[in-house]
Amino acid sequence: MTRMNLIVTAVLALSVTTMSGQYRTDAVPASEVKSDTSAVVITLEDALKIALSENVAVKVADKEIERSRYAKKGTYSSLFPQVNGSGSYQRTIKKQIMYMDSDSGDDDEEGGGGFGMLSSLAPYFVRINELSAMQGMPLIVPGESEGSDSNSGFAVGRWNTYNYGVSATLPLVNAQLWESLRISGQAVDLAVEKARSSRLDMVTQVKQAYYAVLLAKEAFNVYKDVYENAVENFVQTERRYNAEKASELEYTRAKSVVAGAIPNVYNAESSVMLALWQLKAVMGVDLSRNIDVAGALDDYSSQMFRDIHDNDDPTLDYNTTLRQLEIQADQLASTVRMYKAAYLPTLSAAFSYSMIAMTNDFKFSEYKWSPYSYVGLSLNIPIFTGFKRHYDVQQAKVQAVELDLQRIETERQLKIAIRQYLNTMETSMNSYNAATEAVALARKAYDIAAKSYKIGKGTITEMNDAQLTLTQASLQQSQAVYNFIVAKSNLEKTLGYDFIDDNGQTDLDNM
């Protein structure tokens, strides 16, 4: 029985040693993160640099900036001449028939039997009549047929018509177009600010995921210490039990404490692995990449000892949400001006040059091409469109009012969030101070209980209670640091100081 218990104890101790050996604390350069054969330790700065280059949301935001810039260039192209080439071929199926009526005046007038000037065109009608007869359409020339039948006509046109040319238009005065150019430029500014927002979100997510790994590792270390203490106490109790100096109840309780500590260790180890996967996901790296984080939560405890009331009245000038609403308000103002500009006349210049050929055959080398060209100005004066322009202006004004109300509400909610973050930070500072004192007292109490139990003056129950108090105090201390730095990261995101240059302008490379 004793030998079997010793074997179990040794196996459990070896498993804890193996688990604890999986976590290193030495930092290495970020360039070594590419290695998949061993765990590579990265710092928070390394994690942020990797995320800025690998995060999918950041890449999409950068592509949106590029798309907006191309859209802006496309809008500016409207200021240049729009040149188009054209060409057409037309085959006549049925030629058009032309009719010409004779003069119905008195016979005495014009001396031509009442045909007036048409009588002078008789030779031409004779020739036209001959050509039409060749096409199977006999004609009657006015004045040469009985009764001067005005229902007879002659075919005009040719079977084949070719046309090609080039045309160009250029807007000279168009206020609505000019306002649309302004809106396109504001769209680029909005895309840049949205990209900054994506980076701020990514930075906050990476920070919090990094802190979550540190918290999980702290919990793992606490539960590992609990397990090691339980194993040590079990070994000591077993010796006393074998020497008949401890009761079977104490032996059984010591053994049950070891068994109960094992699941906590494995759960804590699993939490570390899950936190690392979450960190790799927000960084945008392969989940199979074997990485670890450097440092400990206690490294950030020094940030807690400062006067947080310095930020009692923080400015929201760099908040990305308010900046986006401001750009959208400028866009709506430009939209209102653009709709109003629809009331103004527009002036444009036009030019066209074309060549036309009409034949009855396909002897291209004998075609006679006739040029046709013009240049001119076109003035368009809007008069009435069923009040559409008026309704467009009113709609844009209503949207501007809605946006202003949204901005006021957003600013109010952001100020509330800032107060919550500051309050959380202050509460975490107080909790940390209390937990630090509690840890010191709990550790002292546990040492006393352990020594008392060792010399036979204490009970296993007292030692287990002291261990539980120490565990809870240690976890509360780590949780206080974690709550503080998480609230701090949220506050930094809300204030939006990242990716801003010295002039307060957006700089996506300034971090």
C-alpha positions as MATLAB code, in Angstrom:
seq = 'MTRMNLIVTAVLALSVTTMSGQYRTDAVPASEVKSDTSAVVITLEDALKIALSENVAVKVADKEIERSRYAKKGTYSSLFPQVNGSGSYQRTIKKQIMYMDSDSGDDDEEGGGGFGMLSSLAPYFVRINELSAMQGMPLIVPGESEGSDSNSGFAVGRWNTYNYGVSATLPLVNAQLWESLRISGQAVDLAVEKARSSRLDMVTQVKQAYYAVLLAKEAFNVYKDVYENAVENFVQTERRYNAEKASELEYTRAKSVVAGAIPNVYNAESSVMLALWQLKAVMGVDLSRNIDVAGALDDYSSQMFRDIHDNDDPTLDYNTTLRQLEIQADQLASTVRMYKAAYLPTLSAAFSYSMIAMTNDFKFSEYKWSPYSYVGLSLNIPIFTGFKRHYDVQQAKVQAVELDLQRIETERQLKIAIRQYLNTMETSMNSYNAATEAVALARKAYDIAAKSYKIGKGTITEMNDAQLTLTQASLQQSQAVYNFIVAKSNLEKTLGYDFIDDNGQTDLDNM';
ca = [
       0.000    0.000    0.000;
       2.765    2.410    0.930;
       4.827    1.574   -2.144;
       1.868    2.089   -4.458;
       1.142    5.518   -2.944;
       4.725    6.574   -3.378;
       4.610    5.543   -7.049;
       1.418    7.589   -7.591;
       2.996   10.555   -5.874;
       6.088   10.368   -8.046;
       4.048   10.146  -11.243;
       1.925   13.152  -10.283;
       4.971   15.201   -9.362;
       6.598   14.292  -12.681;
       3.459   15.380  -14.583;
       3.477   18.766  -12.859;
       7.150   19.212  -13.615;
       6.472   18.385  -17.265;
       3.600   20.866  -17.468;
       5.502   23.634  -15.803;
       8.409   23.107  -18.166;
       6.247   24.015  -21.126;
       6.305   27.718  -20.265;
       9.431   29.779  -20.724;
      10.031   33.295  -19.496;
      12.964   34.353  -21.638;
      12.123   36.795  -24.447;
      13.461   36.368  -27.979;
      13.379   38.620  -31.031;
      10.156   38.718  -33.023;
      12.004   37.554  -36.117;
      12.308   34.092  -34.575;
       8.528   33.657  -34.406;
       8.701   31.901  -37.768;
      10.092   28.785  -36.127;
       7.510   25.990  -35.753;
       9.789   23.462  -34.090;
       9.929   25.053  -30.627;
       8.000   27.572  -28.581;
       9.097   31.110  -29.377;
       8.515   33.713  -26.711;
       7.253   37.119  -27.863;
       6.734   40.365  -26.023;
       3.633   42.543  -26.219;
       5.427   44.867  -28.628;
       6.314   41.912  -30.833;
       2.688   40.744  -30.808;
       1.471   44.193  -31.875;
       3.994   44.428  -34.708;
       3.021   41.008  -36.012;
      -0.689   41.838  -35.797;
      -0.240   45.131  -37.681;
       1.241   43.208  -40.603;
      -0.815   40.004  -40.460;
      -4.245   40.909  -39.070;
      -6.980   40.438  -41.693;
      -9.099   43.382  -40.506;
      -6.121   45.720  -40.891;
      -5.430   44.430  -44.405;
      -9.076   44.901  -45.411;
      -9.051   48.457  -44.025;
      -5.919   49.278  -46.025;
      -7.552   47.924  -49.178;
     -10.594   50.105  -48.487;
      -8.318   53.161  -48.403;
      -6.826   52.140  -51.737;
     -10.304   51.625  -53.219;
     -11.475   55.048  -52.003;
      -8.452   56.742  -53.533;
      -9.164   55.134  -56.888;
     -12.793   56.248  -56.600;
     -11.600   59.799  -55.954;
      -9.389   59.713  -59.041;
     -12.323   58.371  -61.026;
     -14.428   61.342  -59.940;
     -11.710   63.821  -60.938;
     -11.679   62.269  -64.401;
     -15.022   64.003  -64.998;
     -13.123   67.285  -65.302;
     -11.247   66.019  -68.373;
     -12.682   65.796  -71.903;
     -14.721   62.669  -72.505;
     -13.605   61.384  -75.916;
     -15.465   58.569  -77.712;
     -15.038   56.913  -81.040;
     -17.919   55.414  -83.002;
     -18.548   53.423  -86.152;
     -21.652   51.996  -87.770;
     -22.882   50.148  -90.849;
     -26.484   50.229  -92.057;
     -28.053   48.062  -94.744;
     -31.288   49.390  -96.225;
     -34.032   46.778  -96.575;
     -36.705   49.043  -98.081;
     -35.855   52.456  -99.392;
     -37.881   55.475  -98.446;
     -40.298   56.860 -101.074;
     -40.456   60.616 -101.646;
     -43.543   62.365 -102.988;
     -43.729   65.822 -104.582;
     -46.979   67.650 -105.345;
     -47.464   69.995 -108.389;
     -48.604   73.614 -108.163;
     -52.458   73.902 -108.225;
     -52.552   77.537 -109.583;
     -54.326   78.751 -112.712;
     -53.180   77.623 -116.158;
     -52.449   81.182 -117.138;
     -49.972   81.646 -114.364;
     -46.342   80.544 -114.722;
     -47.174   79.580 -118.319;
     -46.605   75.910 -117.532;
     -50.035   74.441 -117.232;
     -50.129   75.188 -113.527;
     -46.969   73.231 -112.497;
     -45.000   76.308 -111.510;
     -41.303   75.745 -110.948;
     -41.681   71.936 -110.961;
     -41.901   72.111 -114.749;
     -38.333   73.330 -114.840;
     -37.222   70.184 -112.989;
     -38.675   67.874 -115.641;
     -35.271   66.718 -117.007;
     -34.189   65.721 -113.537;
     -37.348   63.769 -112.954;
     -36.777   61.976 -116.228;
     -33.355   60.809 -115.017;
     -34.735   59.846 -111.640;
     -37.501   57.988 -113.413;
     -34.958   56.002 -115.405;
     -32.960   55.059 -112.299;
     -36.080   54.047 -110.452;
     -37.217   51.970 -113.377;
     -33.972   50.013 -113.128;
     -34.957   49.203 -109.574;
     -38.428   48.050 -110.637;
     -40.200   51.178 -109.412;
     -41.541   53.166 -112.406;
     -42.199   56.796 -111.616;
     -44.350   59.438 -113.167;
     -42.770   62.841 -113.368;
     -45.296   65.594 -112.557;
     -46.529   67.271 -115.748;
     -45.797   64.248 -117.967;
     -48.610   61.988 -116.804;
     -52.281   62.435 -117.224;
     -53.934   64.030 -114.258;
     -50.584   64.738 -112.587;
     -50.924   61.860 -110.100;
     -49.412   63.063 -106.820;
     -49.579   59.559 -105.312;
     -46.576   58.411 -107.366;
     -43.147   58.858 -105.805;
     -39.536   57.912 -106.178;
     -37.093   56.030 -103.940;
     -34.300   57.900 -102.225;
     -31.117   56.764 -100.497;
     -28.665   53.929 -101.116;
     -28.447   50.376  -99.946;
     -25.246   50.674  -97.831;
     -24.402   53.419  -95.355;
     -21.072   53.635  -93.476;
     -20.309   56.070  -90.675;
     -17.337   56.495  -88.342;
     -16.036   59.380  -86.284;
     -14.929   60.776  -82.950;
     -16.726   63.036  -80.448;
     -15.682   64.876  -77.298;
     -17.458   66.732  -74.490;
     -15.977   68.922  -71.767;
     -17.840   70.359  -68.755;
     -17.073   74.058  -68.382;
     -19.426   75.156  -65.621;
     -20.949   72.467  -63.379;
     -21.251   73.308  -59.670;
     -22.842   69.958  -58.869;
     -19.800   68.150  -60.265;
     -17.437   70.265  -58.215;
     -19.258   69.393  -54.976;
     -19.164   65.709  -55.865;
     -15.371   65.996  -56.126;
     -15.290   67.395  -52.585;
     -17.415   64.462  -51.360;
     -15.005   61.986  -52.975;
     -12.094   63.542  -51.109;
     -14.019   63.292  -47.842;
     -14.724   59.623  -48.595;
     -10.971   58.997  -48.646;
     -10.593   60.747  -45.283;
     -13.386   58.579  -43.882;
     -11.703   55.393  -45.167;
      -8.414   56.439  -43.529;
     -10.171   57.058  -40.212;
     -11.950   53.706  -40.460;
      -8.578   52.063  -41.034;
      -7.317   53.786  -37.894;
     -10.376   52.479  -36.044;
      -9.568   48.937  -37.215;
      -6.018   49.320  -35.948;
      -7.216   50.633  -32.585;
      -9.599   47.685  -32.236;
      -6.842   45.282  -33.213;
      -4.362   46.799  -30.744;
      -6.911   46.533  -27.927;
      -7.748   42.941  -28.826;
      -4.084   41.940  -28.943;
      -3.356   43.629  -25.619;
      -6.282   41.970  -23.887;
      -5.506   38.575  -25.411;
      -1.895   38.953  -24.292;
      -3.013   39.881  -20.769;
      -5.400   36.914  -20.741;
      -2.465   34.571  -21.400;
      -0.540   36.122  -18.510;
      -3.575   35.732  -16.224;
      -4.023   32.098  -17.268;
      -0.351   31.429  -16.581;
      -0.622   33.065  -13.147;
      -3.582   30.828  -12.343;
      -1.647   27.825  -13.590;
       1.305   28.690  -11.358;
      -0.994   29.137   -8.348;
      -2.724   25.811   -8.871;
       0.598   24.147   -9.567;
       1.919   25.435   -6.230;
      -1.241   24.198   -4.554;
      -0.718   20.776   -6.059;
       2.949   20.651   -5.100;
       2.103   21.663   -1.543;
      -0.620   19.016   -1.475;
       1.851   16.364   -2.654;
       4.400   17.448   -0.070;
       1.797   17.362    2.682;
       0.599   13.968    1.520;
       4.117   12.549    1.677;
       4.573   13.960    5.152;
       1.186   12.679    6.302;
       1.893    9.280    4.840;
       5.109    9.015    6.807;
       3.315    9.946    9.980;
       0.526    7.524    9.149;
       3.006    4.699    8.633;
       4.627    5.625   11.928;
       1.146    5.553   13.484;
       1.398    9.237   14.419;
      -1.436   10.307   12.136;
      -4.955    9.030   11.885;
      -6.439    7.381    8.853;
      -8.741   10.398    8.502;
      -5.772   12.730    8.122;
      -4.164   10.349    5.649;
      -7.347   10.107    3.596;
      -7.908   13.866    3.623;
      -4.323   14.531    2.517;
      -4.734   12.064   -0.316;
      -8.080   13.564   -1.366;
      -6.536   17.050   -1.439;
      -3.917   15.775   -3.921;
      -6.601   14.179   -6.069;
      -8.687   17.365   -5.978;
      -5.731   19.546   -6.987;
      -4.995   17.587  -10.162;
      -8.099   18.739  -12.172;
      -7.373   22.366  -11.282;
      -3.874   22.040  -12.709;
      -5.086   20.505  -15.942;
      -7.900   23.046  -16.280;
      -5.429   25.878  -15.731;
      -3.103   24.383  -18.353;
      -6.002   24.121  -20.796;
      -6.878   27.771  -20.115;
      -3.337   28.776  -21.012;
      -3.520   26.923  -24.310;
      -6.916   28.443  -25.162;
      -5.631   31.924  -24.327;
      -2.617   31.374  -26.586;
      -4.894   30.272  -29.433;
      -6.982   33.406  -28.973;
      -3.831   35.537  -29.066;
      -2.643   33.848  -32.263;
      -6.087   34.335  -33.816;
      -6.172   38.102  -33.205;
      -2.549   38.387  -34.328;
      -3.466   36.718  -37.610;
      -0.876   33.927  -37.416;
      -1.294   30.203  -37.935;
      -2.907   28.528  -34.914;
      -0.383   25.711  -35.157;
       2.455   28.179  -34.582;
       4.173   27.302  -31.290;
       4.559   30.583  -29.410;
       4.545   31.801  -25.832;
       4.450   35.207  -24.148;
       7.098   36.885  -22.052;
       6.715   38.529  -18.681;
       4.147   38.244  -15.920;
       1.185   40.216  -14.646;
       3.269   41.518  -11.780;
       5.388   43.403  -14.341;
       2.371   45.656  -14.992;
       1.578   46.288  -11.340;
       3.905   49.300  -11.335;
       1.498   51.039  -13.763;
      -1.187   50.968  -11.102;
       0.594   53.290   -8.691;
      -0.110   56.660  -10.219;
      -2.686   59.376   -9.928;
      -5.443   58.271  -12.260;
      -7.358   61.470  -11.508;
      -5.100   63.201  -14.020;
      -7.605   61.924  -16.602;
     -10.710   63.197  -14.827;
     -11.541   65.377  -17.837;
     -10.014   63.522  -20.803;
     -10.454   64.896  -24.282;
     -12.298   63.029  -27.008;
     -10.667   64.946  -29.843;
      -8.900   61.806  -31.042;
     -11.770   59.378  -30.529;
     -12.192   57.533  -33.815;
     -15.992   57.228  -33.587;
     -16.471   60.976  -33.152;
     -13.956   61.674  -35.917;
     -15.889   59.449  -38.306;
     -19.142   61.203  -37.390;
     -17.449   64.550  -38.002;
     -16.307   63.487  -41.476;
     -19.774   62.147  -42.247;
     -21.261   65.499  -41.159;
     -18.933   67.271  -43.594;
     -20.044   64.874  -46.315;
     -23.702   65.621  -45.645;
     -23.003   69.363  -45.744;
     -21.340   68.899  -49.128;
     -24.265   66.745  -50.251;
     -26.713   69.537  -49.387;
     -24.643   71.993  -51.434;
     -24.481   69.493  -54.295;
     -28.267   69.109  -54.351;
     -28.691   72.883  -54.251;
     -26.243   73.204  -57.127;
     -28.697   71.195  -59.243;
     -30.735   74.431  -59.513;
     -27.850   76.155  -61.338;
     -27.303   76.071  -65.114;
     -24.524   73.945  -66.560;
     -22.341   74.764  -69.533;
     -20.382   72.251  -71.586;
     -18.435   72.220  -74.848;
     -18.867   69.591  -77.557;
     -16.951   68.543  -80.644;
     -17.689   65.922  -83.282;
     -16.041   64.774  -86.484;
     -17.413   61.965  -88.662;
     -17.079   60.476  -92.156;
     -20.080   59.126  -94.073;
     -20.251   56.994  -97.219;
     -23.448   55.816  -98.985;
     -23.201   53.251 -101.824;
     -25.147   50.547 -103.543;
     -22.215   48.145 -103.883;
     -19.226   46.843 -101.872;
     -16.398   48.402 -103.889;
     -14.658   49.955 -100.929;
     -11.827   51.480 -102.932;
     -14.316   53.574 -104.928;
     -16.297   54.897 -101.967;
     -16.644   58.614 -101.644;
     -16.429   59.657  -98.002;
     -18.141   62.855  -96.934;
     -16.854   64.560  -93.768;
     -19.128   66.109  -91.184;
     -17.946   68.003  -88.084;
     -19.068   70.598  -85.608;
     -18.023   72.354  -82.400;
     -20.372   74.099  -80.023;
     -21.532   75.008  -76.538;
     -24.424   73.473  -74.661;
     -26.253   75.375  -71.938;
     -28.634   73.421  -69.742;
     -31.001   75.447  -67.557;
     -33.025   73.345  -65.082;
     -36.587   74.607  -64.800;
     -38.900   72.018  -63.253;
     -38.441   68.382  -62.221;
     -41.487   67.782  -60.071;
     -39.838   69.218  -56.906;
     -37.280   66.387  -56.905;
     -34.368   68.733  -56.222;
     -36.240   70.316  -53.321;
     -36.967   66.950  -51.748;
     -33.338   65.856  -52.182;
     -32.150   68.926  -50.286;
     -34.674   68.394  -47.486;
     -33.734   64.725  -47.200;
     -30.038   65.569  -46.822;
     -30.847   68.195  -44.177;
     -32.843   65.655  -42.162;
     -29.931   63.228  -42.358;
     -27.623   65.964  -41.062;
     -29.909   66.525  -38.056;
     -30.030   62.787  -37.372;
     -26.257   62.586  -37.511;
     -25.893   65.492  -35.101;
     -28.239   63.799  -32.620;
     -26.253   60.588  -32.996;
     -23.024   62.468  -32.324;
     -24.415   63.984  -29.124;
     -25.588   60.598  -27.857;
     -22.305   58.921  -28.811;
     -20.288   61.567  -27.002;
     -22.454   61.110  -23.905;
     -21.966   57.311  -23.955;
     -18.217   57.678  -24.462;
     -17.924   59.962  -21.438;
     -19.827   57.412  -19.364;
     -17.505   54.654  -20.592;
     -14.456   56.733  -19.663;
     -15.774   57.200  -16.137;
     -16.405   53.454  -15.889;
     -12.865   52.639  -17.012;
     -11.363   55.122  -14.558;
     -13.540   53.765  -11.768;
     -12.506   50.194  -12.623;
      -8.857   51.203  -12.575;
      -9.217   52.876   -9.192;
     -11.117   49.883   -7.794;
      -8.458   47.522   -9.139;
      -5.746   49.570   -7.434;
      -7.514   49.296   -4.100;
      -8.189   45.607   -4.651;
      -4.557   45.000   -5.518;
      -3.335   46.717   -2.374;
      -5.747   44.706   -0.260;
      -4.936   41.463   -2.056;
      -1.193   42.066   -1.695;
      -1.574   42.414    2.056;
      -3.879   39.394    2.125;
      -1.329   37.289    0.235;
       1.411   38.195    2.688;
      -0.778   37.334    5.660;
      -2.120   34.157    4.056;
       1.383   32.964    3.201;
       2.514   33.624    6.764;
      -0.524   31.772    8.101;
       0.136   28.840    5.813;
       3.778   28.642    6.881;
       2.709   28.632   10.520;
       0.074   25.963    9.883;
       2.573   23.846    7.920;
       5.189   24.048   10.675;
       2.602   23.341   13.327;
       1.399   20.305   11.429;
       4.936   19.142   10.897;
       5.705   19.106   14.619;
       2.345   17.603   15.415;
       0.667   20.643   16.953;
      -1.635   21.415   14.038;
      -4.176   19.521   11.970;
      -4.404   18.834    8.266;
      -7.693   20.782    8.216;
      -6.012   23.942    9.473;
      -3.294   23.612    6.862;
      -5.817   23.048    4.065;
      -7.797   26.097    5.159;
      -4.623   28.186    5.152;
      -3.773   26.874    1.691;
      -7.233   27.762    0.387;
      -6.965   31.290    1.768;
      -3.543   31.741    0.173;
      -4.824   30.467   -3.163;
      -7.802   32.818   -3.183;
      -5.661   35.809   -2.198;
      -3.109   35.059   -4.930;
      -5.816   34.744   -7.574;
      -7.452   37.981   -6.412;
      -4.112   39.775   -6.656;
      -3.593   38.607  -10.241;
      -7.200   39.400  -11.123;
      -6.816   42.953   -9.802;
      -3.797   43.591  -12.035;
      -5.606   42.034  -14.996;
      -8.737   44.170  -14.458;
      -6.592   47.303  -14.251;
      -4.625   46.775  -17.461;
      -7.732   45.662  -19.383;
      -9.590   48.818  -18.302;
      -6.503   50.841  -19.185;
      -6.389   49.352  -22.687;
     -10.082   50.151  -23.193;
      -9.486   53.711  -21.994;
      -6.587   54.130  -24.420;
      -8.780   52.881  -27.261;
     -11.578   55.294  -26.321;
      -9.233   58.274  -26.118;
      -7.652   57.186  -29.428;
      -4.154   58.535  -28.911;
      -2.549   55.812  -31.049;
      -1.810   56.402  -34.741;
      -1.835   60.193  -34.304;
       1.096   62.409  -35.294;
       2.343   65.497  -33.491;
      -0.147   67.687  -35.383;
      -3.137   65.584  -34.400;
      -3.493   64.095  -37.881;
      -4.053   60.422  -38.600;
      -0.800   58.567  -39.145;
      -1.288   54.842  -39.668;
       2.427   54.204  -39.146;
       2.624   56.099  -35.833;
       2.301   53.643  -32.962;
];
